């Protein structure tokens, strides 16, 4: 009888904890954003969240999952299942990663495409890397970035960005705020680059960061 009573008390306590968690959130989507980078991408989306005053209880942002695209997906799926079992599922799960020279890139895309439930997991991939999205805040380019001896495609993009933003460095905390006046331009250029890549039967260069940015801009309408 005593153990049965203890079970019911624990169950009631879990229900109360769940109710408190939900009460802290605003009445819009609960979102998970898993990034391959520990600083650059998480700081970018944390900055965006603050700028648009999105409730922190609605969004979990992390980069502590390893840099391989497949590790980003694996961690995202694990967190989704944990919250689902707790009765508090994420409405949207975004996996943010680069192609660059990652061997698990294609496998991650396939896994995200087939992940269940449908219309929950999304790939926010950039080719070659996230900094291409930042370059699009300044001008449009669909020139391919090819790996050269002693100079990866990602490093080429980074060098190009530093010419535009001399103070830029990976892990910078205020990048979104610094570039906010040009974010609509970047979104338009990113959409244009995706169309060009599709037309040319390539993915180099391209990015889907604008899709996540646009969703977060409108999250309060969701």
C-alpha positions as CSV (number, residue, x, y, z in Angstrom):
1,X,0.0,0.0,0.0
2,X,2.8,2.3,0.9
3,X,4.7,1.8,-2.4
4,X,1.4,2.3,-4.3
5,X,0.9,5.6,-2.5
6,X,4.5,6.6,-3.3
7,X,3.9,5.8,-7.0
8,X,0.8,8.0,-7.2
9,X,2.6,10.9,-5.4
10,X,5.5,10.7,-7.9
11,X,3.0,10.6,-10.8
12,X,1.2,13.7,-9.4
13,X,4.5,15.5,-8.9
14,X,5.5,14.8,-12.6
15,X,2.2,16.1,-13.8
16,X,2.6,19.3,-11.7
17,X,6.1,19.8,-13.1
18,X,4.8,19.4,-16.6
19,X,2.0,21.8,-16.0
20,X,4.5,24.4,-14.6
21,X,6.7,24.0,-17.6
22,X,3.8,24.6,-20.0
23,X,2.6,27.5,-18.0
24,X,5.9,29.3,-18.5
25,X,5.7,29.2,-22.2
26,X,3.9,31.6,-24.5
27,X,1.0,30.3,-26.7
28,X,3.1,29.5,-29.7
29,X,5.4,26.7,-31.0
30,X,7.9,24.9,-28.8
31,X,11.1,24.7,-30.9
32,X,14.4,22.8,-30.7
33,X,17.4,24.2,-32.6
34,X,20.4,21.9,-32.7
35,X,23.6,23.4,-34.2
36,X,26.9,21.8,-35.3
37,X,28.9,24.7,-33.8
38,X,29.2,25.2,-30.1
39,X,29.2,29.0,-30.4
40,X,28.7,30.7,-33.8
41,X,25.3,29.3,-34.7
42,X,23.9,29.1,-31.2
43,X,24.9,32.6,-30.4
44,X,23.4,33.8,-33.7
45,X,20.0,32.3,-32.9
46,X,20.2,33.3,-29.2
47,X,20.7,36.9,-30.5
48,X,17.8,36.6,-32.8
49,X,15.6,35.2,-30.0
50,X,16.4,38.2,-27.9
51,X,15.9,40.7,-30.7
52,X,12.4,39.5,-31.4
53,X,11.6,39.0,-27.7
54,X,10.8,35.3,-28.1
55,X,10.0,33.5,-24.9
56,X,13.1,31.5,-23.8
57,X,10.7,28.8,-22.5
58,X,9.6,28.2,-26.1
59,X,13.0,27.6,-27.6
60,X,15.9,25.3,-26.8
61,X,19.1,26.1,-28.6
62,X,22.2,23.9,-28.3
63,X,25.5,23.3,-30.0
64,X,26.8,20.6,-27.6
65,X,26.3,17.6,-29.9
66,X,29.5,17.3,-32.0
67,X,30.3,18.8,-35.3
68,X,29.3,16.0,-37.7
69,X,25.9,16.5,-39.4
70,X,24.8,13.0,-38.3
71,X,25.5,13.8,-34.7
72,X,23.3,16.9,-35.0
73,X,20.4,14.8,-36.2
74,X,21.1,12.0,-33.6
75,X,21.1,14.5,-30.7
76,X,18.0,16.3,-32.1
77,X,16.1,13.0,-32.3
78,X,17.2,12.0,-28.8
79,X,15.9,15.3,-27.3
80,X,12.7,15.0,-29.2
81,X,12.0,11.5,-27.9
82,X,12.9,12.6,-24.3
83,X,10.4,15.4,-24.4
84,X,7.8,13.2,-26.2
85,X,8.1,10.6,-23.4
86,X,7.7,13.4,-20.8
87,X,4.4,14.4,-22.6
88,X,5.8,17.8,-23.8
89,X,6.9,17.3,-27.4
90,X,8.7,19.9,-29.5
91,X,6.5,21.2,-32.3
92,X,9.5,21.8,-34.6
93,X,13.0,20.5,-34.6
94,X,15.7,22.3,-36.7
95,X,19.1,20.7,-37.4
96,X,21.6,23.4,-38.4
97,X,24.8,22.2,-40.0
98,X,27.3,22.8,-42.9
99,X,28.3,20.6,-45.8
100,X,31.9,21.7,-45.9
101,X,34.0,18.4,-45.8
102,X,31.7,16.4,-43.5
103,X,31.4,12.7,-44.5
104,X,28.0,12.2,-42.9
105,X,26.3,15.2,-44.6
106,X,24.2,13.2,-47.1
107,X,23.2,10.6,-44.5
108,X,22.0,13.4,-42.1
109,X,19.8,14.9,-44.9
110,X,18.3,11.5,-45.6
111,X,17.6,10.8,-41.9
112,X,16.0,14.2,-41.4
113,X,13.8,13.8,-44.5
114,X,12.5,10.4,-43.2
115,X,12.3,11.3,-39.5
116,X,8.9,10.9,-37.8
117,X,6.6,12.5,-37.1
118,X,6.4,14.1,-40.5
119,X,6.8,17.9,-40.8
120,X,8.6,18.1,-37.5
121,X,12.3,17.7,-38.4
122,X,14.0,20.2,-40.8
123,X,17.5,20.5,-42.2
124,X,18.9,24.0,-42.1
125,X,22.0,23.2,-44.1
126,X,24.5,25.5,-45.7
127,X,27.0,24.9,-48.5
128,X,29.8,25.3,-47.9
129,X,29.2,26.8,-44.5
130,X,27.1,29.1,-42.3
131,X,29.2,32.1,-43.2
132,X,27.8,32.0,-46.7
133,X,24.5,33.1,-45.2
134,X,26.2,36.0,-43.6
135,X,27.8,37.1,-46.9
136,X,24.4,37.3,-48.4
137,X,23.6,40.2,-46.1
138,X,26.0,42.3,-48.2
139,X,25.6,41.1,-51.8
140,X,24.4,38.2,-53.9
141,X,26.8,35.6,-55.1
142,X,26.3,32.1,-56.5
143,X,29.9,31.5,-57.4
144,X,30.9,28.0,-56.3
145,X,33.4,27.5,-53.6
146,X,35.8,24.7,-54.4
147,X,38.3,23.2,-52.0
148,X,41.9,24.0,-52.9
149,X,45.2,22.7,-51.7
150,X,45.7,24.1,-48.2
151,X,42.5,26.1,-48.4
152,X,39.1,24.6,-47.8
153,X,35.9,26.0,-49.2
154,X,34.8,26.9,-45.7
155,X,38.0,28.9,-45.1
156,X,37.5,30.7,-48.4
157,X,34.0,31.8,-47.4
158,X,35.3,32.9,-44.0
159,X,38.1,35.0,-45.6
160,X,35.5,36.6,-47.9
161,X,33.3,37.5,-45.0
162,X,36.1,39.0,-42.9
163,X,36.7,41.4,-45.8
164,X,33.2,42.6,-45.4
165,X,33.1,42.4,-41.6
166,X,36.7,43.0,-40.4
167,X,35.7,42.5,-36.8
168,X,34.0,39.2,-37.4
169,X,35.2,36.1,-35.7
170,X,33.6,32.7,-35.0
171,X,31.7,32.7,-31.7
172,X,30.8,36.4,-31.9
173,X,27.7,37.0,-29.9
174,X,26.0,39.9,-31.6
175,X,26.1,39.0,-35.3
176,X,22.4,39.0,-35.8
177,X,22.0,42.4,-34.2
178,X,24.8,43.8,-36.2
179,X,23.3,42.6,-39.5
180,X,19.6,43.1,-38.7
181,X,19.2,46.0,-41.2
182,X,20.2,43.6,-44.0
183,X,18.4,40.4,-43.0
184,X,15.5,40.8,-45.5
185,X,18.1,41.3,-48.3
186,X,19.9,38.1,-47.1
187,X,16.6,36.1,-47.1
188,X,15.8,37.2,-50.6
189,X,19.3,36.4,-51.8
190,X,19.2,33.0,-50.1
191,X,16.0,32.1,-51.9
192,X,17.5,33.2,-55.2
193,X,20.6,31.2,-54.6
194,X,18.6,28.0,-53.9
195,X,16.7,28.5,-57.1
196,X,20.0,29.0,-59.0
197,X,21.5,25.9,-57.4
198,X,18.5,23.8,-58.3
199,X,18.6,25.1,-61.9
200,X,22.3,24.3,-62.2
201,X,21.8,20.8,-60.6
202,X,24.2,21.6,-57.7
203,X,24.0,22.8,-54.1
204,X,27.2,24.9,-54.1
205,X,26.6,27.5,-52.8
206,X,23.3,27.5,-51.0
207,X,21.8,27.9,-47.6
208,X,18.5,27.3,-45.8
209,X,19.2,29.5,-42.8
210,X,16.6,32.0,-44.1
211,X,13.9,29.4,-43.6
212,X,14.6,29.1,-39.9
213,X,15.0,32.9,-39.6
214,X,11.7,33.5,-41.2
215,X,9.9,30.9,-39.1
216,X,11.3,32.5,-35.9
217,X,10.3,36.0,-37.1
218,X,6.7,34.8,-37.4
219,X,6.6,32.3,-34.5
220,X,4.2,34.4,-32.6
221,X,1.7,33.9,-35.4
222,X,2.1,30.1,-35.4
